[in-house]
Amino acid sequence: MDPLKALADAERTPYWLDNPARPEPLPRLVGHTAADLVVVGGGFSGLWTALMAKERDPSREVVLLEGRRIGWAASGRNGGFCLATLTHGLANGLERWPDEIDRIERMGARNLDEIERTIRRHGIDCSFERTGELIVATEQWQLDALHEHLDVVGELGLDHVPLDRAQVRAQLDSPTYLGGVWDRGGCAMLDPARLAWGLRDACVRLGVRVHERSPVRALDDDGTAITLRTPHGSVTGARVALGTGVFPPLLRRLKHYLVPVYDYALMTEPLSDAQLAEIGWRNRQGVADGANQFHYYRLTDDNRILWGGYDAVYYNGGLVKREYEQRDETFVKLAGHFFETFPQLDGLRFTHRWGGLIDTCSRFSAFYGQAHGGRLAYAVGYTGNGVGATRFGANVMLDLLSGERTERTELRMVREKPVPFPPEPVRSGVIQFTRWSIARADERQGKRNLWLRTLDRMGLGFDS
């Protein structure tokens, strides 16, 4: 089908947020107040932090400040893949922390189990499905790479099942598939906006004071406590947790480690029973392909297909602009790739198209730290894998703020920082050349040029 025709009626808004059940915003912060803990940011990072702070100590006074609406940014615009990995995949973790990978994988699996229990305990209706994830190969080099770590997977006790061409097409039928791996235990699918709204409600029920439309404009530290100022009020906290992602940080040092990357997605109309039968997908796994510039896709609870990824765009200068959330060149490209993957679905139309920000760092997984004499903690840099890992990061922030030495805070992964990005305009030149090199690697059967190999040796990743 002509991609332009398929996109003709697609709304330019995130599907998940285009929901009549979206809750009304909670009141702005007006006047001055005080709290034991102030959480900045109403995405998954901040919501998990506030919720678990109250669960750890119900007597603790917790205030959460969100500049716009709960879940409006990355937390309400992603694909809804809730992964167990804390390191942006096993390969990245093995490359960076081989001595810790067994512990990290166990913590990640436990974190995913605890997310599921929390959703059940608080009655959060977010279409949580423990389906696992299919990683599919569309080129022989991708298949070779998928099989590279299967021996390590077995040693770690991970439930990964290799699939040949016929087996993977029995799970989901595309003529482009050569084989794949089914990670049966490490991924759940969910509706991310409804998870964010459910976490908000759970926080409120536990006594967290949540203020939406209350952007923090300034941070003052008097040496014993930190005061955060919003347009209509202020709050003084003994401790502060930052969960602001890639948006202009209250902590200046973070700007050296983070870059804003825009990711884009499409959502189809619901598939008919006959269309669904054409492609199979009886086990409803999330799916990603094995390319460097990869696609990710999944079924919703009403059998739409979310189709995203491939183009991860850095705009020169590292600016954050609302107009960057729409990129017709990418939408047309994604629609074309969709029908190449599923020619059986010719005639299907898209109902939504949107983009959103990813907080990317050079090691491709979150990093953590403290400032202001240990009174402030942060967790940032999830690089597109934050739906599940933000809960782990929230626990790290709470551990750091309490001064506890825990299994989490002892990890080298938690104690180390990524390599900072160079300043502009060098930063833009480096990133754009790297993106070009990654695209070339996909065209050349995965062969990485001298630049990418140099980055690999420096521990800078850039593999997706």
C-alpha positions, 0 to 999 in steps of 0.5 A: 500500500502507498505509505502516504495513503496509509498515513492520510488520516493518522492523528498527530498525537501519541496514541496512548495519551489520546484516551478519553479516560485520561485523568484530570490534572491534579492541582498546581503547587500554590504557596510554600510547603515542606516535605521530607522528600521532594520528587521532581518529574512525573514520569516513571522515574519520579512516580516509582520513586514517590511510590516506593518512598511511601512504601518504605516509610509511610510516615515520610512526607513526599511531594511530587512536582510535574511541570505539565501532566503525569506521563506526558513525555517519554513515559506516555510515548514509548512502545510499552515494552517493560524489559527486565534488562537494566543494561540496554540488553545483555550484549551491552551489559557483558561488554561493560560489566562482565564481572557483575552481569550475573548479579545485574541480570538477577536484579533485573529479573527481580525488578520485573517481577516486582513491577508485576506484583505492584501492578496487581497489588494496586489494581492498576489496569494497564493491560500488563501481559508477560509475553516475552520478546522476539528478536528477529533477524532479517539478514544473516549477520543479524542471525549470527549476532543473535546466536553469539551469546546463547552460551552465556544466556544458558549460564545465566539461566535466562529463558531464551529460545533460538528459533529457525526460519520456520519456527519464528514464522510460526510465531509471527509470519513475515517473509523477511524473517530468517530466524530469531530468539524468543526471550520468554521471561524478560519482557512484558507488554503494557499500556504505558500511559495507563501505567503512569496514571495508575502509579499516580493514583497509587501515590495519592492513595498512599499520601503523596502530594502530587502537583501537576502543571508545576514546573521547577524554575529554580533550586536553592540550597541553604546547606541543610535543605533544598528549596524548589521554586515553581511559578506559583509556589515553593517546597523545601525538602530535606532530600530531593530526587530528580527524575527529569530525563533529558529536559534542561536539568536542574543539576548543571553537570548532567548536560555533559552526559545527556543528549536528546534523541527523538524516536518515532512511532505509528499505530494502526487501526485494529486488525480484523480476526482475518488479518490477525490470522494472516500473520499469526502472533498468537503469543502476542510477544513484543518484537524487535529486529536485530539491525543497528537501526532497529524496528520495535513493534507489538500488539495492543489489547484491541489488536492494533500494531504499534510500529516504531524505531529505526530513525533515532534523530539527533537535531544539531545543537541538542535542542528540545522543540515541540515541532521535532515531535513530528517528522513526516520523512520518518513516518513515510519511511516507517510505513513503507517498512511496515508493509515490506515486513507484513505484505499480508496487511496491505490496505491497513491504515494508521490512526496515530503518528508521533515522536518523543524524546529519549534521554541518551548517554554514551553507555546506553544505560542509566547512570546515577549519582548525588549532589548537594552534599548527598541531599539530592540524587538522580537517575538518568540516561535510560536510552529508550529502556526506561519502562522497567529500569526506572523502578530500579533507578528509583530504588537506587536514588532512595538508597543513595538518599538514605545513605544505605549501602545496598546490593544496588549501590555496591554495583560498579554499574551504579558507581561509575559514570559514562563518558561525557559528550564533547561540547557543541558544535563538536557534539553534533558533528560526532553524533551525526557521523556516528549515525551515518556510520551505523546506517552504513554498517547495516548496509554492509552486513553489520561491518563496522567502520574504523570510527565505530570500532574506535568508539567500541574500544573507548567503551562508547557503544553506539550500537543501536 
